[in-house]
Amino acid sequence: MYSVTRMMALWLLAMGIAGAAEQNVDQTGNSSRIDQLPGWWAHQSTYGPAVQGRLTLDGRGADWRAGINGFDMPVIRDGSRVRLEVPGDRGVFHGAVQPDGNIGGFWIQPPGVTLNSAYATPATLTLASKDVWVGEIQPLADRITLFMKIERAEGGALTAFMRNPEFNFGLRRPMLIELDGDRVSYINKNREGDVLRGRFDPETRRLSMEFQGVGTFEFSREGVETMPGVLPASGSEAAAPIGVPLPTQDGWETAKPEAVGMDSKILQALADGLRANAPDGLAAPYPHAVLVARRGKLVFEQYLYGHDRDRLHDTRSAGKSLTSILLGITQSRTGAFHPDTPIQTLFAMDNPDPAKSRITVEHLLTMTSGLDCDDNNEASPGNEDVMQSNRKQPDWYRYTLDLPVAREPGGKQSVYCSAGINLLGGIIAQQSRQTLYEFFDSELAKPLGIKRYHMNLMPDGKGYAAGGIYLRPRDALKLGQLYLDRGRWRGKRVVPAQWVADSTKRHAEFDAAHGYGYAWHLRDIQVGTQVFRSYAAEGNGGQFIIVVPEVELVVMIAGGNYGDFKTWFALSNLVGSHVIPAVR
């Protein structure tokens, strides 16, 4: 999902740095200063959110009040429902008093600097005393972390590349560094005239970059090589045995690999390889987590580059498969539509193109709607970034419905269209009479024991259904296990078995080797002479929930190679190279 504010977009345009360059000019001849530059440098800026922490709701008087971070505000009541708004559009809480006396609801944080979307986060206010409720508000952090590695190239030139674990900003073009006294120039080799300026202070060991219209970023290097995000693992962790994943009462049973018929030695080799993955260039793999479950038990769990089991991860377009799950639940609850239902019966369409009357729910699910919507074509009006950056139509449902038709709806050729999948979110909300995040919370998150997440919202405050929800990797893995178990989680029916079967059946394809079901990717995995069928949720940067039914496997991979398809997609090869071979 498009997730950069206009200010950040200008920064990225100016930045365009990473990689290698050819020469360096030391106009002062001060080689001792140059000698201090090679190595890792780091910068982190945190922009908010401005409001977070303890929220207190006081209902002891006739007029209820709430307080957080020094803000005091009235509480609007409507029966059991409550709502409060922090002054200055700094956040909103809405919820309802539950049968247990607590207040369950959601915190809505506004867009920030690096976060172009608002996000909905579940929050519970616990009854602390009569008519007084207290709870912790934990919104998504709005920050940017940059790691820069300066190296000497052949001939003495100073070159650099950068890593950014949150969004992969700046990993596009080569950078050449020139030093003139204390002045530093960061030159984009691929773009003439594109130069950033900064300063180097050898006494304080600070290196700066100046971004016009944004500010000056200060880099330091004290202890940087042990900072989370630079190296995959450090110290004793780099050689630790994999052991049994920690049981955390989150719904997962854990076990040794041998207990489910897997080879610990092969999985240990996978862990060792991940931990030794050197961050040696802009195109180096950047895996943040790899988890494996077999026969319903979690047997392998590795976190890298400072990530851990409690850190939520941006799942990007893997969230499209989540939308498919929610649509199947909605269909079973309401019976108001079926895959072959024309969408014109579900949405108001003014003077629609006759071809639009033939677009069905299934066409949206399989990306065969025929709308002029192609995320791989920047000139397509339905391209996700084009839609999200437009300022004329904040209603993205209406924007999508108004797209022209480029081809006849249906057929077997899928064309990647996030806007079409997002339109399914409108069907879910309309038929359930809940917001997308409320429906997700009640019908999927709670049954699966998913307690923490951040769902990104559209400009009109509705949930975005085409990807971008933040989940813990252990919770994302549950979605694959749910489908492997034909719609059941720990024996309880959550999704109709027929919907699971239909979703993972080949309805269309991007090419002969890449089939598409109902927002699930279908591929064969070859291991030696054997071929295994798989289906997967896939997202930009290396987000995978891969199910291999034949060997009862579910694998979750979280990665940080956003925008670098060749590198991030290769992360999925771990399933064929290590995980399936570990099955005895």
VOGU-3710 file (C-alpha; in Angstrom, 3 decimals, decimal comma):
1> mysvtrmmal> 0,000/0,000/0,000  1,100/3,579/-0,717  2,463/4,705/2,677  4,546/7,834/2,194  3,307/11,349/2,844  3,923/14,078/0,305  6,807/15,352/2,406  8,369/11,902/2,603  7,857/11,442/-1,135  9,875/14,583/-1,775
11> wllamgiaga> 12,533/13,238/0,530  12,681/9,930/-1,322  12,860/11,719/-4,645  15,803/13,713/-3,364  17,325/10,719/-1,665  17,490/7,980/-4,314  20,563/6,500/-2,708  22,177/3,109/-2,148  24,625/0,883/-3,889  28,049/1,506/-5,317
21> aeqnvdqtgn> 29,883/4,243/-7,220  33,220/4,680/-8,920  35,338/7,475/-7,534  35,826/9,835/-4,617  37,523/13,221/-4,562  39,203/14,358/-1,349  39,737/18,002/-2,171  41,422/18,732/1,158  43,813/15,810/1,077  42,797/15,054/4,641
31> ssridqlpgw> 42,980/11,260/4,453  42,595/10,895/8,209  39,029/12,195/7,987  38,231/9,846/5,149  39,587/6,946/7,158  36,952/7,607/9,819  34,018/7,240/7,437  33,963/3,535/6,441  31,636/1,354/8,507  28,020/1,408/9,669
41> wahqstygpa> 26,148/4,605/10,560  22,629/4,879/11,941  19,836/7,409/12,288  16,342/7,143/13,777  13,610/9,759/13,904  10,350/9,186/15,773  7,492/11,481/14,807  4,794/10,109/17,055  2,007/9,322/17,481  1,471/12,368/19,655
51> vqgrltldgr> -1,125/10,596/21,785  -0,575/7,184/23,353  -0,400/5,555/26,774  -3,009/5,405/29,524  -6,559/6,426/28,666  -8,936/7,024/31,581  -12,679/7,286/31,136  -14,569/8,767/34,106  -18,303/8,066/34,118  -19,059/9,031/37,721
61> gadwraging> -20,848/12,242/36,850  -23,700/13,163/34,578  -21,220/14,270/31,938  -18,587/11,625/31,284  -14,998/12,771/30,729  -11,844/11,139/29,398  -8,157/11,955/29,731  -4,933/10,922/28,007  -1,521/12,607/27,738  -2,823/15,714/29,518
71> fdmpvirdgs> -5,831/16,100/27,213  -9,272/16,258/28,820  -12,346/15,772/26,648  -16,050/14,956/26,826  -17,347/11,458/26,164  -20,284/11,103/23,803  -22,692/8,344/24,838  -25,339/6,511/22,848  -26,757/3,709/24,936  -23,871/1,368/25,685
81> rvrlevpgdr> -21,666/2,976/23,041  -19,078/5,650/23,819  -16,916/7,919/21,696  -14,263/10,512/22,443  -12,106/12,697/20,217  -8,768/14,138/21,293  -8,554/17,857/20,383  -6,630/18,782/17,275  -7,497/15,558/15,390  -4,933/13,665/17,459
91> gvfhgavqpd> -6,967/10,486/17,813  -10,384/8,941/18,399  -11,624/6,142/20,632  -14,964/4,462/20,072  -16,378/1,356/21,693  -19,131/-0,132/23,784  -19,636/-1,430/27,302  -19,403/-5,229/27,232  -21,345/-7,772/29,351  -18,275/-8,181/31,591
101> gniggfwiqp> -18,374/-4,460/32,423  -15,286/-3,533/30,397  -15,332/-1,283/27,339  -14,118/-2,877/24,123  -13,355/-0,697/21,151  -10,806/0,798/18,798  -8,298/3,597/18,840  -8,074/5,465/15,528  -4,738/7,202/15,073  -4,474/9,882/12,374
111> pgvtlnsaya> -1,971/9,781/9,496  1,551/10,832/10,413  4,825/11,631/8,684  5,888/8,183/7,503  2,375/6,750/7,862  0,127/8,127/5,163  -2,895/6,227/6,482  -4,917/6,325/9,637  -4,891/3,035/11,561  -7,419/1,240/13,739
121> tpatltlask> -6,019/-0,596/16,777  -8,110/-2,706/19,181  -8,213/-1,320/22,721  -9,927/-2,450/25,906  -10,724/-0,174/28,836  -10,958/-2,233/32,019  -13,371/-1,354/34,804  -10,989/-0,107/37,510  -13,634/1,042/39,984  -17,297/1,907/39,820
131> dvwvgeiqpl> -17,892/3,906/36,611  -14,172/4,403/35,931  -12,375/2,589/33,098  -8,653/2,526/32,303  -6,716/1,088/29,351  -3,459/1,364/27,429  -3,498/2,901/23,958  -0,694/1,422/21,831  -0,843/2,879/18,316  1,565/2,157/15,472
141> adritlfmki> 4,900/3,953/15,799  5,523/6,694/13,244  9,278/6,525/12,699  12,071/6,108/10,211  15,270/4,132/10,841  18,213/4,413/8,448  21,379/2,353/8,399  24,153/3,469/6,069  27,269/1,456/5,343  30,196/3,353/3,852
151> eraeggalta> 32,862/1,272/2,144  36,082/1,803/0,226  35,841/0,689/-3,354  38,768/-0,217/-5,567  40,922/2,861/-6,086  39,972/4,391/-2,742  36,514/5,698/-3,662  33,932/5,925/-0,877  30,680/4,188/-1,731  27,606/3,463/0,356
161> fmrnpefnfg> 24,301/1,668/0,536  21,412/2,120/2,945  18,908/-0,121/4,678  15,564/0,902/6,124  13,688/-1,861/7,988  10,310/-0,092/8,050  9,753/0,723/4,367  12,975/0,082/2,407  13,275/3,791/1,612  16,251/4,908/-0,419
171> lrrpmlield> 17,443/1,573/-1,758  17,337/2,453/-5,424  20,356/4,294/-6,824  24,143/4,275/-6,330  25,749/6,811/-4,012  29,157/8,385/-4,228  30,517/10,286/-1,223  32,861/13,243/-1,619  34,524/14,936/1,353  35,791/18,532/1,298
181> gdrvsyinkn> 36,951/19,549/4,756  33,932/18,938/6,965  31,520/19,182/4,053  30,082/15,969/2,644  28,391/15,455/-0,717  26,167/12,421/-1,341  26,003/12,088/-5,120  23,395/10,019/-6,916  25,393/8,442/-9,730  22,286/7,567/-11,743
191> regdvlrgrf> 20,791/11,037/-11,653  22,865/13,979/-12,792  22,685/16,973/-10,483  21,054/15,014/-7,684  23,291/15,780/-4,705  22,560/15,867/-0,999  24,777/17,880/1,338  25,883/17,299/4,879  28,663/17,663/7,439  31,123/15,389/9,142
201> dpetrrlsme> 32,429/16,239/12,612  35,408/13,970/13,417  35,428/15,039/17,085  31,817/14,154/17,872  31,777/11,413/15,209  28,576/12,705/13,684  27,631/12,563/10,026  24,682/14,567/8,739  22,464/14,656/5,657  20,364/17,683/4,771
211> fqgvgtfefs> 17,025/17,143/3,064  15,476/20,272/1,633  12,022/20,827/3,064  12,462/17,999/5,590  15,404/18,754/7,828  18,832/17,475/8,772  19,330/13,850/9,761  22,208/13,113/12,118  23,959/9,759/11,835  26,122/8,227/14,553
221> regvetmpgv> 28,067/5,012/14,831  28,489/4,246/18,536  27,509/0,617/18,973  25,704/0,712/15,640  26,819/-2,769/14,593  24,945/-4,250/17,544  21,823/-2,155/16,991  18,676/-4,065/15,992  18,240/-3,903/12,239  21,870/-3,964/11,111
231> lpasgseaaa> 22,968/-7,567/11,555  20,656/-10,609/11,451  21,961/-11,915/14,783  24,771/-11,194/17,196  26,650/-12,814/20,064  25,513/-16,197/21,327  22,246/-15,845/19,393  24,116/-16,381/16,132  25,034/-19,954/17,084  22,103/-20,891/19,349
241> pigvplptqd> 20,275/-24,195/18,785  16,747/-23,766/17,486  15,086/-25,489/20,471  11,311/-25,618/20,905  9,396/-22,380/20,179  8,202/-20,664/23,335  4,597/-21,485/24,332  2,909/-18,128/24,946  -0,792/-19,006/25,363  -1,580/-17,412/22,008
251> gwetakpeav> -3,277/-20,531/20,642  -0,206/-22,242/19,232  0,950/-25,604/20,491  4,725/-25,918/20,158  6,881/-29,001/19,726  10,264/-30,315/18,654  10,525/-30,902/14,899  10,921/-34,655/15,441  7,573/-34,775/17,245  5,846/-33,927/13,955
261> gmdskilqal> 8,153/-35,864/11,672  10,707/-33,191/10,774  14,488/-33,169/10,918  15,991/-30,701/13,421  19,366/-30,783/11,679  17,961/-29,434/8,429  15,991/-26,742/10,245  19,089/-25,888/12,288  20,958/-25,405/9,012  18,173/-23,061/7,896
271> adglranapd> 18,490/-21,068/11,117  22,281/-20,894/10,804  22,006/-19,688/7,227  19,501/-16,988/8,141  21,657/-15,768/11,009  24,716/-15,606/8,754  22,942/-13,579/6,062  25,352/-10,678/5,620  23,779/-7,276/4,842  26,386/-6,678/2,142
281> glaapyphav> 24,481/-4,621/-0,389  21,261/-2,951/-1,429  19,904/-6,179/-2,950  20,820/-8,446/-0,032  17,905/-10,470/1,395  16,340/-8,861/4,460  14,262/-11,581/6,192  12,722/-10,451/9,469  11,038/-13,696/10,545  10,607/-17,311/9,416
291> lvarrgklvf> 8,104/-19,624/11,129  7,147/-23,232/10,378  4,176/-25,261/11,632  3,456/-28,895/10,855  0,403/-30,891/11,814  -0,898/-27,888/13,726  2,175/-27,372/15,897  4,717/-24,557/15,730  8,183/-26,154/15,466  10,448/-23,442/14,065
301> eqylyghdrd> 10,576/-19,724/14,862  13,411/-17,402/13,894  13,451/-13,602/14,198  16,193/-11,524/12,638  17,476/-7,940/12,428  16,001/-6,957/15,793  12,533/-8,366/15,227  10,858/-10,612/17,791  7,622/-12,548/18,342  5,829/-9,516/19,815
311> rlhdtrsagk> 6,676/-7,062/17,045  3,899/-6,494/14,525  4,844/-6,643/10,849  3,411/-4,947/7,778  1,886/-7,814/5,776  1,289/-5,677/2,682  -0,683/-7,558/-0,010  -0,751/-10,778/1,982  -3,749/-8,992/3,506  -5,660/-9,607/0,266
321> sltsillgit> -6,004/-13,253/1,251  -7,301/-12,086/4,630  -10,027/-10,166/2,790  -10,968/-13,336/0,931  -11,324/-15,142/4,264  -13,558/-12,368/5,640  -15,671/-12,398/2,472  -16,255/-16,134/2,865  -17,367/-15,620/6,458  -19,681/-12,787/5,383
331> qsrtgafhpd> -21,229/-14,884/2,623  -21,918/-17,738/5,035  -23,435/-15,387/7,637  -25,721/-13,435/5,314  -26,283/-15,504/2,173  -26,841/-12,164/0,441  -24,397/-12,797/-2,388  -22,414/-15,527/-4,110  -19,286/-15,504/-6,272  -21,423/-15,147/-9,419
341> tpiqtlfamd> -23,419/-12,184/-8,019  -23,042/-9,067/-10,245  -21,488/-6,239/-8,261  -24,016/-3,768/-9,689  -26,570/-5,389/-7,348  -24,318/-4,596/-4,368  -23,116/-1,083/-5,257  -24,893/1,931/-6,667  -23,481/2,453/-10,169  -24,493/5,582/-12,085
351> npdpaksrit> -24,986/4,915/-15,815  -22,565/1,992/-15,785  -20,749/0,814/-18,884  -22,737/-2,221/-20,120  -19,641/-4,356/-19,571  -19,653/-3,398/-15,884  -22,998/-5,126/-15,455  -21,159/-8,378/-16,183  -18,543/-7,923/-13,422  -19,151/-10,380/-10,587
361> vehlltmtsg> -17,811/-10,861/-7,084  -15,666/-13,714/-8,401  -14,114/-11,438/-11,013  -12,929/-9,127/-8,230  -11,609/-12,089/-6,246  -9,646/-13,466/-9,196  -8,499/-10,112/-10,624  -10,366/-10,685/-13,885  -12,816/-7,757/-13,589  -11,695/-6,168/-16,865
371> ldcddnneas> -11,479/-2,724/-15,228  -8,567/-0,520/-16,290  -6,744/-1,420/-13,118  -3,175/-2,718/-13,311  -0,775/-2,217/-10,416  2,137/-3,106/-12,701  1,316/-0,266/-15,078  1,930/3,251/-13,746  -0,248/4,690/-16,520  -3,297/2,656/-15,487
381> pgnedvmqsn> -5,898/4,864/-13,737  -6,678/1,947/-11,410  -3,043/1,492/-10,368  -2,965/1,373/-6,561  -0,542/4,279/-6,168  -2,483/6,366/-8,687  -5,726/5,765/-6,808  -4,226/6,455/-3,400  -2,406/9,616/-4,452  -5,418/11,164/-6,169
391> rkqpdwyryt> -6,877/14,173/-4,317  -10,211/14,465/-6,137  -11,983/11,315/-4,951  -11,405/10,252/-1,322  -14,018/7,487/-1,700  -11,912/4,684/-3,161  -14,954/2,468/-3,710  -16,453/5,129/-5,958  -13,066/5,696/-7,597  -12,878/2,002/-8,506
401> ldlpvarepg> -16,469/1,746/-9,714  -15,886/4,755/-11,984  -12,848/3,202/-13,690  -13,233/2,520/-17,423  -13,392/-1,044/-18,704  -10,210/-2,125/-20,483  -11,169/-5,711/-21,341  -14,144/-8,039/-21,176  -14,790/-9,213/-17,590  -13,939/-12,828/-16,905
411> gkqsvycsag> -11,613/-15,172/-18,687  -8,522/-16,834/-17,279  -6,011/-13,971/-17,390  -5,508/-12,226/-14,046  -4,312/-8,612/-14,018  -3,021/-7,497/-10,622  -5,592/-5,045/-9,253  -5,559/-3,972/-5,608  -8,508/-1,626/-6,113  -10,748/-4,536/-7,065
421> inllggiiaq> -9,848/-6,546/-3,960  -10,435/-3,432/-1,848  -13,945/-3,191/-3,277  -14,664/-6,537/-1,605  -14,122/-4,781/1,728  -17,089/-2,614/0,867  -19,238/-5,723/0,391  -18,120/-7,096/3,766  -18,893/-3,841/5,589  -22,184/-3,333/3,780
431> qsrqtlyeff> -23,528/-6,832/4,403  -22,238/-7,177/7,976  -23,280/-3,630/8,914  -19,943/-3,217/10,678  -16,716/-1,511/9,830  -14,167/-3,821/8,244  -12,000/-3,742/11,343  -14,968/-4,460/13,652  -15,939/-7,444/11,525  -12,359/-8,708/11,402
441> dselakplgi> -12,092/-8,375/15,165  -15,294/-10,232/16,033  -15,356/-12,889/13,322  -11,675/-13,760/12,860  -9,309/-12,070/15,304  -11,118/-13,169/18,454  -11,753/-16,761/17,302  -8,049/-17,086/16,372  -6,750/-15,341/19,486  -5,319/-12,380/17,554
451> kryhmnlmpd> -5,210/-9,633/20,171  -2,917/-7,020/18,636  -2,987/-5,558/15,128  -3,156/-2,265/13,263  -5,559/-2,068/10,293  -4,906/0,719/7,802  -7,822/2,939/6,817  -8,847/4,857/3,717  -9,244/8,668/3,729  -12,947/8,285/4,578
461> gkgyaaggiy> -12,128/6,183/7,653  -13,169/2,830/6,207  -10,857/-0,171/6,414  -8,566/-0,774/3,448  -9,040/-4,345/2,238  -6,212/-4,672/-0,302  -3,360/-5,092/2,171  -1,291/-3,346/4,792  -2,591/-4,741/8,073  0,112/-5,159/10,732
471> lrprdalklg> 0,143/-8,579/12,427  2,499/-10,572/14,590  4,109/-13,318/12,448  2,673/-15,967/14,794  -0,806/-14,578/14,177  -0,295/-14,363/10,405  0,757/-18,028/10,456  -2,642/-18,872/11,966  -4,363/-17,838/8,722  -2,484/-20,557/6,852
481> qlyldrgrwr> -3,227/-23,156/9,520  -6,902/-22,155/9,425  -7,016/-23,011/5,717  -4,920/-26,156/6,027  -7,506/-27,342/8,578  -10,310/-26,567/6,092  -11,641/-23,543/7,942  -11,266/-24,719/11,519  -9,018/-23,310/14,241  -8,373/-25,683/17,115
491> gkrvvpaqwv> -11,428/-27,695/16,143  -13,819/-24,730/15,938  -15,418/-23,822/12,619  -14,508/-20,270/11,535  -14,721/-20,365/7,716  -16,939/-22,666/5,626  -14,978/-25,655/4,313  -16,436/-25,142/0,838  -15,167/-21,563/0,755  -11,679/-22,779/1,662
501> adstkrhaef> -11,821/-25,364/-1,136  -13,117/-22,835/-3,669  -10,600/-20,180/-2,605  -7,602/-22,445/-3,145  -8,780/-23,779/-6,512  -7,268/-22,410/-9,733  -9,788/-20,001/-11,266  -7,393/-17,819/-13,264  -3,678/-17,245/-13,716  -0,991/-14,622/-14,123
511> daahgygyaw> 1,014/-17,126/-16,146  1,206/-20,902/-16,586  3,275/-21,350/-13,415  1,335/-18,846/-11,324  -2,312/-19,611/-10,766  -4,784/-17,548/-8,782  -7,726/-18,611/-6,648  -9,889/-16,329/-4,561  -7,050/-13,935/-3,667  -4,671/-16,841/-2,988
521> hlrdiqvgtq> -1,592/-17,470/-5,145  -1,197/-21,028/-6,470  2,227/-22,435/-7,345  4,022/-25,751/-7,561  7,175/-26,252/-5,505  9,705/-28,670/-6,946  11,997/-30,520/-4,536  14,259/-32,905/-6,386  12,022/-35,000/-8,615  8,900/-34,322/-6,544
531> vfrsyaaegn> 6,390/-31,531/-7,108  4,255/-30,192/-4,260  1,145/-28,078/-4,714  1,010/-24,929/-2,609  -1,182/-21,905/-2,112  -0,079/-18,679/-0,487  -0,815/-15,172/0,649  1,934/-12,959/-0,769  2,952/-9,373/-0,069  5,507/-6,832/-1,219
541> ggqfiivvpe> 8,813/-6,988/0,624  8,729/-10,735/1,280  5,510/-11,411/3,191  4,399/-15,010/2,678  1,901/-17,366/4,288  2,551/-20,592/2,377  0,482/-23,761/2,780  1,704/-27,124/1,436  -1,232/-29,480/2,072  0,470/-32,691/0,936
551> velvvmiagg> 2,989/-32,514/3,792  0,747/-30,641/6,281  3,021/-27,596/6,354  2,390/-23,918/6,943  5,240/-21,412/6,616  5,236/-17,705/7,424  8,008/-15,443/6,121  8,218/-11,725/6,910  10,697/-9,631/4,951  11,928/-6,078/4,538
561> nygdfktwfa> 12,881/-5,973/0,841  9,956/-3,692/-0,033  9,901/-2,636/-3,670  12,582/-5,142/-4,697  10,550/-7,984/-6,200  13,470/-10,081/-7,436  14,987/-10,198/-3,947  11,852/-10,490/-1,840  10,217/-13,170/-3,946  13,357/-15,315/-3,677
571> lsnlvgshvi> 12,735/-15,557/0,090  9,913/-18,006/-0,678  12,507/-20,443/-2,055  13,361/-21,333/1,547  10,298/-23,582/1,561  11,643/-25,770/-1,220  15,300/-25,623/-0,215  14,957/-26,305/3,535  11,451/-26,678/4,935  9,995/-29,434/2,738
581> pavr> 13,315/-31,376/2,743  13,113/-31,375/6,556  9,940/-33,475/6,374  10,829/-37,106/6,913
//
